[in-house]
């Protein structure tokens, strides 16, 4: 399924520990580049959450934020980590001995703010971690659905432009006999103006060389092949962004060659319109995973 790299998802969960809010935003990127911002109470989950992201998403710059809003007073049990507190006080005492000035008094409020001093009891902590896991997984699933819907919209636009491109290729191909006849007629007229008396066999050889040099049938065949390959890629189940990006480069290469070899004004105009369509598709492909 075609998926976009652009998406947004948000979910909330309320429990005894307060309210957890998870927001995930993603935009296009060459690889998977995830940034996670977690509350201290759920910091231990970061490796696990990164693995979940890498399983569900293949490409995109992903910004994940989980916030914990305060619970009602007394709803969660806080306790002091006495081991951390003792080590911190020992460091404060050691520091006060080496300072030339009298040490400032320890502010108890600032002391409680030191990371690791206050912690929830183990039951509350495990409940919070379980809730954070589920909330994050649900939000990632919602993001995947959002990216999938956007991807289908992009795929539909690309299919429409491929159909238009195919029609233009058919129109140019239909004009080839007329273009070849014009080249032949112009060459004969030029020889007549110069008064040159050329052997018919030599004339036919020169005309054949010119037709080969200006022939665009091969470019048109390759454009048809790229259109078919694009349709096949859009119908697949694997991430297709990189393959589609390569196909857009090939489309552009053939359109440029068609324009440079063209000896017909209408064919040149068609080549320019093709390049406009290809550029529109390329911009859409930049957002596909």
PyMOL commands that set and color helices and strands:
alter all, ss='L'
color gray80, all
select helices_A, chain A and resi 40-56+82-98+108-113+122-194+200-214+217-234+241-261+265-285
alter helices_A, ss='H'
color red, helices_A
select strands_A, chain A and resi 7-15+18-27+32-37+60-69+78-80+118-120
alter strands_A, ss='S'
color yellow, strands_A
deselect
rebuild
show_as cartoon
